[in-house]
Amino acid sequence: MSTTRHFLLGCLFLPLALNAQRSAEEHLASARTAYAIDSLDQALQHADSAIQRDATVSGGYKLRGDIKQRMRNSHGALLDYTRAEKQDPDDARLYVSRSAIHITEGHLKEAVKDCDRAIDLDPNDADAWYNRACADYMGRNNEGALRSLERAIKLKPTLADGLFLRGVVRGEQYKEAAGIQDIQAALALNPDIPGAWMSLGVLQFENQDYPGAIASFTRAIAIGGAELKVAYYYRGDCHYHMEDKDKACPDWRKSAELGDKDAQFIMRYYCNTDADKIPKKPSKRRNTVIEF
């Protein structure tokens, strides 16, 4: 009886032992699933559980760092990336992820270092080239940014963020037509890129495509955000260039109410008068919008 009882107890506890061996991987798989659908609290809980059960679980710290980064916990993410680097210093995606934090925080030298490390490990990673371009762009190295963007887009032609950034860079080089084409291609892939409609409208305005610019600024206005007063200003300016004071002034009025000084000047010396032209019309500085 005693032998049989011990055998039965062993059989009862064997599944528990097997579950314990699998649990870290299972939690990590659940964390990946939750992360993919942006359920970040749940993803973090599973990642924590995976690491608690097995601190050496492959990809655990990297994934938890990614989750924390998306939750805007940069400090926590960097700590996890440091732990992940000790476990697997040849993980190219780790350096891509860490470079994104450095870019967001403006630590461009560190960002470039991580991007270059990622590219050395995997030269076919489009995201690594894109992040390298972002770091160059923020460092005012537009030529370097374009070179990296060419590589990124060649590797991944549907990289909407890459097409958008290339359009912005080309626009800053006064290649408006090429910039417009890139941003339109980016928006066809992802119409929700932050700042893209505003940037497209500015380039169309500079290219004197006022009807196209009006349509783009209208989309930007519908989205709202920090650039709202500028979008109203530019849309008013488009109507002004089309010699339509009746449509220009309502947009400038909204821009003025939101605090735009140039619009306030125009309201005072043009819209509220019988003037046909704006005296000493303010000149807006070229303004494209991109977020990292």
Secondary structure, 3 states (H helix, E strand, C coil): CHHHHHHHHHHHHHHHHHHHHHHHHHHHHHHHHHHHCCCHHHHHHHHHHHHHHCCCCCCHHHHHHHHHHHCCCHHHHHHHHHHHHHHCCCCHHHHHHHHHHHHHCCCHHHHHHHHHHHHHHCCCCHHHHHHHHHHHHHCCCHHHHHHHHHHHHHHCCCCHHHHHHHHHHHHHCCCHHHHHHHHHHHHHHCCCCCCHHHHHHHHHHHCCCHHHHHHHHHHHHHHCCCCHHHHHHHHHHHHHHCCCHHHHHHHHHHHHHCCCHHHHHHHHHHHCCCCCCCCCCCCCCCCCCCCC
